[in-house]
Amino acid sequence: MMSTETRLDARGNGFRHELYPYAGEDAFLGGTLGFIHEALESDEAVVVAVPRSKESLLRAELSDAGPVKFVDAAEPGRNPGRLIAAWHKWVTDRAAEGRPVRGIGETAWDQARTAADVAELRYHEWLLNQAFARSPSWWLMCPYDVSAAEPAAVQALSRCHPYIRRDGALSRSEDFKAHEPYPFEELSAPCSPYEELVFTHGELSAVRDKVSRCATEHRLERNRVRELMVVVTELATNSIRHADGRGRLRTWAQDATLVCEFRDNGYIADPLAGRVRPTHDQPGGRGLWLVHQLCDLVEMRSARDTGTVVRVHMDLPC
């Protein structure tokens, strides 16, 4: 839903994050080109991260694409947990020119393979508001093709964006609740059969052996097995250090991925943990960052009363 009574000025301070629902290529071009030309007329820098097919459409319509920086939307990989760091770099590079920055970011929703992929892409949109809440002024438009979208999907995205653009007018989203917790979808049940191991101090080798055998059984590529060993060591170590000294591991194959799930009674307070690149002098936080860099999908749920669940997905060969 959108408030039609609140109209906003084109400029604002801090981070502005808007959803642009459109239907078809003509509407995509009308909204995005208007956004770009408005930015250029105001001497603002522009960075565009959209699927290649949409990039081609925009380039064909821009007589001079020089002032517009197109970046490879596929470069961070399919794990949405890498996108905040990518946007930070893209915007920082453009902001170095000394001008306000506008961005256009369209997720390749049609390439999401599973419900888990869609859920994490949507969560990323919500996390952008926290990640850039204290950043210098920049403005991000997120086009979303509603041609074949269910109304519930559009509403779910409107909960992730403080503003919505329709018919050239920008309004506040009534569905966005800045101070309410994110409404996570329930994690799917593990596929049966799955394997389970309870581990504690001194049993990291047992965790690695269990996952290695499972990965080999499902023909995970050798270099990916090595990366997975780094991931499970980090997650099991976190359970031992930051929970009550123990954790529970489950492994199974689902939707052409190998899934490793870690459960413990610890609590991760920072929802951006692992999604923001650690600084050189930062004392911790590199473990979850590595997990996101090495895995194809990461699902993390953490609450004080129920503990933490981290599921990591590694794509299996076709």
Secondary structure, DSSP 8 states (H G I E B T S, - for coil): -B-SS----S--SSEEEEEEEE-SHHHHHHHHHHHHHHHHHTT-EEEEE--HHHHHHHHHH-S--TTEEE--TTTT-S-GGGHHHHHHHHHHHHHTTSS-EEEEE---GGG--SHHHHHHHHHHHHHHHHHTTTSSSEEEEEEEE-TT--HHHHHHHHTT-SEEEETTEEEEBTT--TTS-----------SS-EEEEEETT-HHHHHHHHHHHHHHTT--HHHHHHHHHHHHHHHHHHHHHSSSEEEEEEEEETTEEEEEEEES-----TTTTTS---TT-SS-HHHHHHHHH-SEEEEEEETTTEEEEEEEEE---
